[in-house]
Amino acid sequence: TVALLANGFPDSENFLRAVGEALKKRLPDVQTKVWNKGNAGIEASDEIVAEMVADCQAAIAAYGH
């Protein structure tokens, strides 16, 4: 399972969902879970990080806009 962490900029979550779909085309058995910080100016909360660590084996974070 791959964690996809959006930074909160407009369309960052949509972009990462597209990344997840691209991963699934190359790796049909991969699972993805999406989180959105909601604000690009802050760190991911401890809760989000804990969920990603507990549920996923890898993470992709998208920063910038």
N, C-alpha and C positions, 0 to 999 in steps of 0.2 A: 504494500500500500504506500502510495506517495502522497505526502501532504503538499497542498498548493496554497501558498500564503499570499493573498492580495494585500497591497499596501494601503488601499483606501482611495487612491486616485480614481477619477471617473473611468469606468470601463476596465479597471485592473482585474476585477473578478471575472468579467467576460473574457478577457485575454487569457487568464489562467485556465478557465474552463475549456477554451480552445486548445491550449497546451495539453490539457488532460485528454482531450479527444485525439490529438495527434499521438500522444503516448499510447493510447489504446489501439490505434491503428497499427503501430509497430510492435506492441506487446499486448496482444489480446487479453491476456490474463491479469494485466495490471489493474489495480483498483486505485482510485484517487478520492481524496477528501479535500474540500475547499474551505478555507477560513479567510476572513476579511478583517483586517485590523480596524478598518473604518476611518483611520486618520493616518496619513503618511508621515505626520510629524511626531509620532510616538512609537515606542517599541511595542512589539507584540506582548500582550498581557501574559502573566504567569499561567493563567488558566489556558489560554490558547496553546502556549508552548507545551504545557503538561499534556494536553489532549493529543497534540501532534506526536510527542515522544511516546505516549502510551499506545497510539493507534497506527503509527506509520514507521516504515523502515528507511524512508528517504524524504527529503523536503526540497521543494523549489519555491523560492521567494522572488517575486517580481517587484523591482523598484524602478522608479523613474516614471515618466509619462510621455 
